[in-house]
Amino acid sequence: MANIVRMPQYQWTDNPREIEFHFPDSWDVTVYNIAGAGRPVMTAEQVRAAIASPIGSPPLKELARGKKKVVIIFDDMTRSTQVYRIVPAVLEELAAGGIADEQIEFICGGGTHSPWDRRALAKKLGDDIIARFPVFAHCCFMNCTPLGRTKYGSKVEVNTEVMSCDLKITVGGMSTHGNNGFSGGGKTVMPGVSSYEAVSEHHAVTHKAFEQGRKQAGFKNNRGFAEGNPRTLDCIEHARMAGIDFIINVMQNSWGQPVAVFAGDLEAAYFAGVKEAREHYRVACAGGNDIVVANAFIRPAEPTAALIDTVPLLKRTGGDAVLIANSELGQVVHFLSGPFGKSIGGRHQGRTQIPAHVNHVIIFSEFPEKRYLYMFADKDWPRILFMKDWTDVVMALQKWHPDGARTGVFTDGIMQISAPTV
């Protein structure tokens, strides 16, 4: 096999690395990367400079002066943000503003996801931070303070410990998102540190306005739709009502490494990042593929997102999709939308629908998980196959495509924007 594609695997393990995926040499294989794939990783000094020169906000060290209790909210393991690369500069700014270690705490803003253990959080923050500062998990089922309602009508209830702090900082990744266009901004609060009831209401009351807004704006899919997006704006309003003082949004490459940091005011910094991210994550690619292969390395705990922007690039007459969900973490436990039995699930349980023109979906993972089947509609199960050996994947595809195949390989199926957005 002459066609070899190297892609990153094993996110959040002790040894994330590229591995080789072999394809038959008779296949027409095209590899698609995000536009910013070759962008250099930021140095520690560049991260420090971006945070020290915020967008639409006084410097963090000035905001810190005279404060008593500081919280740093960060996104969880379902996101690839390497927070350990960002935190040192934040702590330097706080120290320059007169904040002692004893005044600082961290809260993992996992929203309605299950909490993570020390081993996982140490990978996100670094062992030194875990040892130096208290790091807490958010619980969406208790200890949330009511703050009223947004103009869209969704209930605002935010983690009570967060609300007890007089300086609130968020650190989160900025990548494409199916509901908000891009993550970051207010999402670290809604759903990050909000109550289950508030998160549920937010999704319910903004749904109709979101669909109307997307169509009015001319977006053909959800990714990239941020400006004027009711869900995005509602998240920002939640964060404003919670009193977020300073945000740090991190734009990443296909390894999750930071290539740009947008820090400062909740809206000004977020929308400055959105403008750049829309081009950074774009993939110039062709449709009409017999096979699409979507790598979910960047968000392996929620890998079905890799299918959203790649399945439409199959031939309308029929094709096959391969989802690479190769992570020992497996599918995240999602209390709002996940399954909790063969017949029960979260209040907004969602089942991914496989379009009719997709003949098969192969889920490739060295760490197979049968529970993952319940993320898909029951009627689609006969088309879903689980495989843990790449040789078996290729053999199945060769059986279905004996005369060769036009194959699109997407090295970053999670963050990419490939289908036309407007």
C-alpha positions in Angstrom: 0.0 0.0 0.0 1.6 3.2 -1.2 -1.1 5.5 0.2 -0.1 6.4 3.8 -1.6 9.1 5.9 -0.2 10.1 9.2 -2.7 11.5 11.8 -2.5 12.4 15.5 -4.0 9.9 17.9 -4.4 9.2 21.6 -5.5 12.6 22.9 -5.0 13.1 26.6 -2.8 10.0 27.0 0.8 9.9 28.2 1.9 9.5 24.6 -0.2 11.4 22.0 1.5 10.8 18.7 1.0 10.4 14.9 0.3 6.9 13.6 0.2 5.7 10.0 -3.1 4.8 8.3 -2.6 2.7 5.1 -4.9 2.8 2.1 -4.7 0.6 -1.0 -2.4 2.2 -3.6 -5.2 1.9 -6.3 -7.4 4.4 -4.4 -7.5 8.1 -5.1 -6.8 9.4 -1.7 -6.8 13.1 -0.9 -5.8 14.5 2.5 -7.5 17.6 3.8 -6.1 19.8 6.6 -7.5 22.9 8.2 -6.1 26.1 6.6 -4.1 26.9 9.7 -2.5 23.5 10.1 1.0 24.8 9.5 0.7 27.8 11.8 3.5 27.9 14.4 2.7 27.0 18.0 2.8 30.0 20.3 5.8 30.4 22.6 5.3 31.0 26.3 6.4 34.6 25.7 3.8 35.1 23.0 1.0 33.7 25.2 2.2 36.1 27.9 2.1 39.1 25.5 -1.4 38.3 24.3 -2.8 38.1 27.8 -0.9 41.2 28.9 -2.4 43.2 26.0 -6.1 42.4 26.2 -8.9 43.3 23.7 -11.5 45.8 25.0 -10.4 45.4 28.6 -7.9 46.8 31.2 -5.0 44.4 31.8 -5.7 41.5 34.1 -3.2 42.8 36.7 -5.2 46.0 37.0 -8.4 44.1 37.3 -6.8 42.1 40.1 -5.8 45.0 42.3 -7.8 44.9 45.6 -9.6 41.7 44.8 -10.0 39.1 47.6 -11.0 35.8 45.9 -10.1 34.8 42.4 -11.6 31.9 40.3 -10.2 30.5 37.1 -12.8 28.5 35.2 -11.4 26.2 32.5 -13.0 23.8 30.0 -12.9 20.0 30.6 -11.4 17.0 28.9 -13.9 16.9 26.1 -12.0 19.9 24.7 -8.4 19.9 23.6 -7.4 23.2 25.2 -3.9 22.8 26.7 -4.7 25.0 29.6 -1.3 24.2 31.2 0.3 26.4 28.5 -1.9 29.4 29.4 -2.1 29.3 33.2 1.5 30.5 33.9 0.9 33.8 32.2 -2.4 34.2 34.0 -0.8 33.6 37.4 2.0 36.1 36.6 -0.6 38.8 35.8 -2.4 38.0 39.1 0.8 38.2 41.1 1.6 41.5 39.5 -1.8 42.7 40.7 -1.1 41.7 44.3 -2.9 38.4 44.3 -1.4 35.6 46.5 -1.7 31.9 45.8 -4.1 31.5 48.8 -6.6 33.7 47.0 -6.8 31.6 43.8 -8.9 28.6 43.0 -9.7 26.6 39.8 -13.1 25.2 38.8 -13.5 22.8 35.9 -16.4 24.0 33.9 -17.7 20.7 32.6 -21.4 21.8 32.3 -23.6 18.7 32.3 -20.7 16.3 31.8 -19.5 13.9 34.5 -16.6 15.2 36.7 -13.0 14.2 36.0 -10.5 12.7 38.3 -7.1 14.0 39.4 -5.2 12.1 36.7 -7.3 13.7 34.0 -7.2 17.2 35.4 -3.4 17.0 35.9 -3.1 16.5 32.1 -5.2 19.6 31.5 -3.6 21.9 34.1 -0.3 20.2 35.0 0.8 18.4 38.1 2.3 21.6 39.6 -1.1 23.5 39.4 -3.0 20.6 41.0 -0.5 20.5 43.9 -0.3 24.3 44.3 -4.0 25.3 44.1 -7.4 23.8 44.9 -9.1 22.5 41.8 -12.8 21.8 42.0 -15.4 20.1 39.8 -18.6 21.9 38.9 -21.8 20.0 39.8 -24.8 21.0 37.7 -27.2 19.4 40.2 -26.5 21.5 43.3 -24.9 24.6 44.7 -26.0 27.0 41.9 -27.1 30.6 42.6 -30.2 32.0 40.8 -29.5 35.3 39.0 -32.7 35.9 37.0 -33.4 35.3 33.3 -31.9 36.4 30.0 -33.8 38.3 27.4 -34.4 35.0 25.6 -36.1 33.8 28.7 -33.6 31.2 29.9 -33.0 30.7 33.6 -29.6 31.9 34.9 -28.2 29.7 37.7 -24.4 29.8 38.2 -22.1 27.8 40.4 -22.3 29.3 43.9 -18.5 29.1 44.5 -18.0 31.1 41.3 -20.4 33.7 42.4 -18.6 34.1 45.7 -15.5 35.3 43.9 -14.8 38.9 43.1 -12.5 38.3 40.1 -13.7 35.7 37.6 -11.5 34.5 34.7 -12.3 31.9 32.1 -9.9 29.9 29.9 -11.3 27.9 27.0 -10.7 26.7 23.5 -12.1 28.4 20.4 -13.1 25.8 17.9 -16.1 25.1 15.7 -19.3 24.2 17.5 -22.7 22.9 16.2 -24.8 25.2 18.4 -22.7 28.3 18.9 -20.7 28.5 15.7 -17.6 28.6 17.8 -16.9 27.6 21.3 -15.3 30.1 23.8 -16.9 33.3 24.9 -19.9 32.7 27.2 -19.8 28.9 26.9 -17.4 28.5 29.8 -20.3 29.8 31.9 -23.3 28.4 29.9 -23.2 25.5 30.1 -19.7 25.3 31.8 -20.7 26.3 35.4 -24.5 26.5 35.1 -27.2 24.3 36.7 -28.9 21.4 34.9 -32.2 23.3 34.8 -30.5 26.4 33.4 -28.7 24.5 30.7 -31.9 22.6 29.8 -33.9 25.8 29.5 -31.1 27.5 27.4 -31.3 24.8 24.8 -35.1 24.7 24.7 -35.8 28.4 24.6 -33.2 29.3 22.0 -33.8 26.5 19.6 -36.4 28.1 17.4 -34.7 31.5 17.4 -31.4 29.7 16.5 -32.9 27.9 13.5 -34.6 31.1 12.3 -31.4 33.2 12.8 -29.2 30.7 10.9 -31.5 30.7 7.9 -31.8 34.4 7.9 -28.1 34.8 8.0 -27.8 32.4 5.1 -25.7 29.8 6.8 -26.1 26.3 5.3 -24.7 24.6 8.4 -24.3 25.5 12.0 -20.5 25.7 12.2 -19.2 29.2 11.9 -22.6 30.9 12.8 -21.7 33.1 15.7 -22.5 36.7 15.1 -26.2 37.1 15.6 -26.6 33.6 16.8 -29.2 33.6 19.6 -27.6 30.7 21.4 -24.2 32.4 21.3 -25.7 35.7 22.5 -27.7 33.9 25.3 -24.5 32.3 26.5 -22.8 35.7 26.6 -25.7 37.1 28.6 -25.4 34.3 31.1 -21.7 35.1 31.5 -22.4 38.9 31.8 -24.9 38.2 34.5 -22.4 36.0 36.3 -19.9 38.8 36.3 -17.1 37.3 34.2 -14.3 39.9 34.2 -11.8 38.5 31.8 -11.8 35.7 29.1 -9.0 33.9 27.4 -9.9 32.1 24.2 -7.4 29.8 22.6 -7.3 29.0 18.9 -5.6 25.7 18.3 -4.0 23.5 15.6 -4.8 19.9 14.9 -2.8 18.8 18.0 -4.7 21.1 20.3 -1.7 23.4 20.7 -2.3 27.2 20.9 -1.6 29.2 17.8 -3.5 32.4 18.9 -4.9 33.8 22.1 -7.7 36.3 22.3 -7.9 37.7 25.8 -9.9 40.5 27.4 -13.6 41.6 27.3 -16.2 38.8 27.1 -17.6 40.0 23.7 -14.8 42.0 22.2 -12.2 39.2 22.6 -14.6 36.5 21.6 -15.7 38.1 18.3 -12.2 39.1 17.4 -11.3 35.5 17.7 -14.3 34.3 15.7 -13.3 36.5 12.7 -9.9 34.8 12.6 -11.1 31.3 13.6 -13.5 31.1 10.7 -10.6 31.2 8.2 -8.2 29.2 10.4 -10.4 26.2 10.5 -11.6 26.3 6.9 -10.9 23.3 4.7 -11.0 23.7 0.9 -12.2 20.3 -0.2 -14.2 18.5 -2.8 -17.4 16.5 -2.5 -18.4 13.4 -4.4 -16.3 11.0 -2.4 -16.9 7.2 -2.3 -15.4 7.2 1.2 -14.7 9.9 3.8 -12.4 9.2 6.8 -12.9 11.7 9.7 -10.3 11.9 12.5 -11.8 12.9 15.9 -8.5 13.3 17.7 -9.2 16.9 18.8 -12.4 16.0 20.7 -12.4 12.2 21.2 -14.9 12.2 24.0 -17.6 13.6 21.6 -16.4 12.2 18.3 -19.7 12.2 16.4 -19.1 15.9 15.7 -16.5 14.7 13.1 -19.3 13.3 11.0 -21.3 16.5 10.7 -19.0 18.2 8.2 -17.6 15.2 6.4 -20.6 13.0 5.6 -22.1 15.7 3.3 -19.0 15.2 1.1 -19.9 11.7 0.1 -21.5 10.9 -3.2 -25.2 11.5 -3.1 -25.6 8.1 -4.8 -24.0 6.4 -1.8 -20.8 6.1 0.1 -19.2 5.0 3.3 -17.9 6.9 6.3 -15.1 6.0 8.7 -15.0 7.7 12.1 -11.7 7.5 13.9 -12.5 7.8 17.6 -9.3 6.3 19.0 -9.3 7.4 22.6 -9.1 5.4 25.9 -11.3 8.1 27.4 -14.3 6.9 25.4 -17.6 8.7 25.1 -18.1 11.3 27.8 -21.0 10.8 30.2 -23.4 13.7 29.2 -26.2 14.2 31.8 -28.2 16.4 29.4 -28.1 14.6 26.1 -26.5 11.2 26.7 -27.9 7.7 27.1 -28.3 6.1 30.6 -29.7 2.8 29.5 -31.1 1.1 26.4 -34.3 3.1 26.8 -33.5 6.1 28.9 -31.3 9.2 28.6 -30.8 12.8 29.6 -33.6 15.3 29.2 -32.4 16.4 25.8 -31.1 13.1 24.7 -30.0 13.3 21.1 -29.5 10.5 18.7 -27.3 11.1 15.6 -29.2 10.5 12.4 -27.2 8.9 9.6 -28.3 10.3 6.2 -29.8 7.9 3.7 -27.0 8.1 1.2 -24.5 6.8 3.8 -24.2 3.0 3.3 -22.1 2.3 6.3 -20.4 4.0 9.2 -17.3 2.3 10.6 -16.2 3.4 14.0 -12.6 2.7 14.4 -11.2 2.5 17.9 -8.6 0.4 19.7 -10.8 1.0 22.8 -14.2 -0.2 21.6 -17.3 0.8 23.6 -20.7 -0.7 22.9 -22.4 2.1 24.7 -21.5 4.3 21.9 -24.1 2.6 19.7 -26.8 4.4 21.7 -25.6 7.8 20.4 -27.2 6.8 17.1 -30.8 6.3 16.1 -32.0 2.7 16.5 -33.0 2.5 12.8 -29.4 3.2 11.8 -27.7 0.5 13.8 -27.5 -2.0 11.0 -25.3 0.4 9.1 -22.8 0.9 12.0 -19.8 -1.3 12.4 -17.2 -1.2 15.2 -13.6 -2.2 14.3 -10.4 -2.1 16.4 -8.0 -3.2 13.7 -7.3 -0.8 10.8 -6.6 -3.8 8.5 -10.2 -4.9 9.0 -11.4 -1.4 8.1 -9.6 -1.5 4.8 -10.7 -5.0 4.0 -14.4 -4.0 4.5 -14.0 -0.9 2.4 -12.3 -2.9 -0.4 -15.2 -5.3 -0.3 -17.7 -2.5 -0.8 -15.5 -0.7 -3.4 -13.7 -3.5 -5.4 -12.9 -1.1 -8.3 -11.1 1.5 -6.1 -12.4 4.5 -4.3 -12.2 8.2 -4.3 -11.4 8.9 -0.7 -11.3 12.1 1.3 -9.2 11.9 4.6 -9.9 14.7 7.0 -7.2 14.9 9.6 -9.3 17.2 11.8 -12.9 16.3 11.3 -14.0 18.0 14.6 -12.8 21.6 14.1 -12.9 21.9 10.3 -15.4 24.0 8.3 -15.5 22.2 5.0 -19.1 22.4 3.7 -20.1 26.0 2.5 -21.1 28.1 5.5 -22.8 30.9 3.6 
